[in-house]
Amino acid sequence: MGHTLSYEVNCSILFTELPLLERPAAARAAGFDAVEFWWPFAQAVPSDRDVDAFVAAVQDAGVRLAGLNFFAGDMGGGDRGLVSWPARSGEFRDNIEVTVSIGERLGCMAFNALYGNRVDEMPAQQQDELATENLALAARAAARIGGTILIEPVSGAPAYPLRTAADALDVIGRVQAAAGADNLGLLADLYHLAVNGDDVDKVIASHVSQIAHVQIADHPGRHEPGTGELPLDRQLTDLQARGYTGWVGLEYKPSGASADSFGWLPRERSSSR
């Protein structure tokens, strides 16, 4: 890899061999300084005890939390966020405070708000208006700690309406126009964008200033880089050359044991910024 970006591990898709609270320490043992998670609890508002246990697991491992998803429903069951989902919008609003407070305790500044699938019971335009309101609330809460709300195009979920970088940037523009919020950014998952047929090189060239977080996996298979055909090394080099200095989250399904899936990384991968 011809660049010096800082990598961190998504512990909701890697190290699943271990109980969730043991994964930050496993990432540290593998040489990483930081981790990210999808929402690590079963409900929008977990108990204080569960939150404290999660915070302690990250702190005790000696890693930073580089990214955290808001509660997104049952991801395994096909849910992809509550932001635009009328029946569960209240859960998203209840989740904002606890998500941002975890970020505050762990120094996390990046909060991924999965947009939600289209539903039959409401016109798409009304779902988008609801999403604009909810994202404005989230942006206001995150702004108190200097945090950023991430908007992510996703593949593999046919009812999820944000497929390209342009789709996500449209949402960001709507929230900016409606609420004056300037702390929203694009989560550029190079895997999802490629699978959805977006022109990833063009996205990097045109929108690097709006990219607030990057994630990677190879395609086909969504395994570690080098197992598929995506030009990830070149694209990451291009991102850095154009001024991207944020994290690169490893959000792939390891083809074997998680700890054995980092051979493609440069030796200096764990150097902190």
Summary of the structure (lengths in Angstrom):
residues: 273
radius of gyration: 17.4
end to end distance: 17.3
largest distance: 51.4
contacts: 932
relative contact order: 0.16
helix: 42%
strand: 14%
